[in-house]
Amino acid sequence: MSLSRYGFIAKAPDLEMFKHHGRIKSEGFDLAVSGVSNLEEAIMAAQEMLTRRIELIELCGGFTAEEEAQIREAINDHVPLGRAVIRPQDQDRIQWP
């Protein structure tokens, strides 16, 4: 199956799910972006993306593996879920909020 509808969830302390969201859309590409501040909002954003027929969800590197697993469970593994991972040699160059 060829994918064309993607979701991306970014996490930062000052993001609000209902305020920080957007869409990039063309004829063959559709990206829904949601900004959240915590796991609960991320779960709601992922579940909402399913209602928009998103076919793949990516999480930013600010999510832990445990949070990824909880989001996957909350969406019943309905679509593929990925998480950006920072290379170990780059970890010391990042200061997470």
Contacts in CASP RR format, 6 or more apart in sequence:
PFRMAT RR
TARGET T0000
AUTHOR 0000-0000-0000
METHOD contacts of the structure
MODEL  1
MSLSRYGFIAKAPDLEMFKHHGRIKSEGFDLAVSGVSNLEEAIMAAQEML
TRRIELIELCGGFTAEEEAQIREAINDHVPLGRAVIRPQDQDRIQWP
1 55 0 8 1.000
3 55 0 8 1.000
3 56 0 8 1.000
4 28 0 8 1.000
4 29 0 8 1.000
4 30 0 8 1.000
4 55 0 8 1.000
5 30 0 8 1.000
5 32 0 8 1.000
5 52 0 8 1.000
5 53 0 8 1.000
5 54 0 8 1.000
5 55 0 8 1.000
5 56 0 8 1.000
6 29 0 8 1.000
6 30 0 8 1.000
6 31 0 8 1.000
6 32 0 8 1.000
6 54 0 8 1.000
6 55 0 8 1.000
6 56 0 8 1.000
6 57 0 8 1.000
6 58 0 8 1.000
7 31 0 8 1.000
7 32 0 8 1.000
7 33 0 8 1.000
7 34 0 8 1.000
7 49 0 8 1.000
7 54 0 8 1.000
7 56 0 8 1.000
7 57 0 8 1.000
7 58 0 8 1.000
8 31 0 8 1.000
8 32 0 8 1.000
8 33 0 8 1.000
8 34 0 8 1.000
8 57 0 8 1.000
8 58 0 8 1.000
8 59 0 8 1.000
8 60 0 8 1.000
9 33 0 8 1.000
9 34 0 8 1.000
9 35 0 8 1.000
9 36 0 8 1.000
9 42 0 8 1.000
9 45 0 8 1.000
9 46 0 8 1.000
9 57 0 8 1.000
9 58 0 8 1.000
9 59 0 8 1.000
9 60 0 8 1.000
9 63 0 8 1.000
10 33 0 8 1.000
10 34 0 8 1.000
10 35 0 8 1.000
10 36 0 8 1.000
10 60 0 8 1.000
11 35 0 8 1.000
11 36 0 8 1.000
11 37 0 8 1.000
11 38 0 8 1.000
11 42 0 8 1.000
11 59 0 8 1.000
11 60 0 8 1.000
11 61 0 8 1.000
11 62 0 8 1.000
11 63 0 8 1.000
12 35 0 8 1.000
12 37 0 8 1.000
12 97 0 8 1.000
13 37 0 8 1.000
13 97 0 8 1.000
14 37 0 8 1.000
14 97 0 8 1.000
15 35 0 8 1.000
15 36 0 8 1.000
15 37 0 8 1.000
16 35 0 8 1.000
16 36 0 8 1.000
16 37 0 8 1.000
16 41 0 8 1.000
17 34 0 8 1.000
17 35 0 8 1.000
17 36 0 8 1.000
17 37 0 8 1.000
17 41 0 8 1.000
17 44 0 8 1.000
17 45 0 8 1.000
20 34 0 8 1.000
20 35 0 8 1.000
20 36 0 8 1.000
21 32 0 8 1.000
21 33 0 8 1.000
21 34 0 8 1.000
21 35 0 8 1.000
21 45 0 8 1.000
22 32 0 8 1.000
22 33 0 8 1.000
22 34 0 8 1.000
23 30 0 8 1.000
23 31 0 8 1.000
23 32 0 8 1.000
23 33 0 8 1.000
24 30 0 8 1.000
24 31 0 8 1.000
24 33 0 8 1.000
25 31 0 8 1.000
32 49 0 8 1.000
32 52 0 8 1.000
32 54 0 8 1.000
34 45 0 8 1.000
34 48 0 8 1.000
34 49 0 8 1.000
35 41 0 8 1.000
35 45 0 8 1.000
36 42 0 8 1.000
36 44 0 8 1.000
36 45 0 8 1.000
39 67 0 8 1.000
39 70 0 8 1.000
39 71 0 8 1.000
42 59 0 8 1.000
42 63 0 8 1.000
42 67 0 8 1.000
42 71 0 8 1.000
43 70 0 8 1.000
43 71 0 8 1.000
43 74 0 8 1.000
43 75 0 8 1.000
46 57 0 8 1.000
46 71 0 8 1.000
46 74 0 8 1.000
46 75 0 8 1.000
46 81 0 8 1.000
47 74 0 8 1.000
47 75 0 8 1.000
49 57 0 8 1.000
50 75 0 8 1.000
50 78 0 8 1.000
50 79 0 8 1.000
54 79 0 8 1.000
55 79 0 8 1.000
55 80 0 8 1.000
56 79 0 8 1.000
56 80 0 8 1.000
56 81 0 8 1.000
56 82 0 8 1.000
57 71 0 8 1.000
57 75 0 8 1.000
57 79 0 8 1.000
57 80 0 8 1.000
57 81 0 8 1.000
57 82 0 8 1.000
58 81 0 8 1.000
58 82 0 8 1.000
58 83 0 8 1.000
58 84 0 8 1.000
59 67 0 8 1.000
59 68 0 8 1.000
59 71 0 8 1.000
59 81 0 8 1.000
59 82 0 8 1.000
59 83 0 8 1.000
59 84 0 8 1.000
60 83 0 8 1.000
60 84 0 8 1.000
61 83 0 8 1.000
61 84 0 8 1.000
61 85 0 8 1.000
61 86 0 8 1.000
62 84 0 8 1.000
62 96 0 8 1.000
63 71 0 8 1.000
63 83 0 8 1.000
65 83 0 8 1.000
68 81 0 8 1.000
68 82 0 8 1.000
68 83 0 8 1.000
71 81 0 8 1.000
72 81 0 8 1.000
75 81 0 8 1.000
86 94 0 8 1.000
END
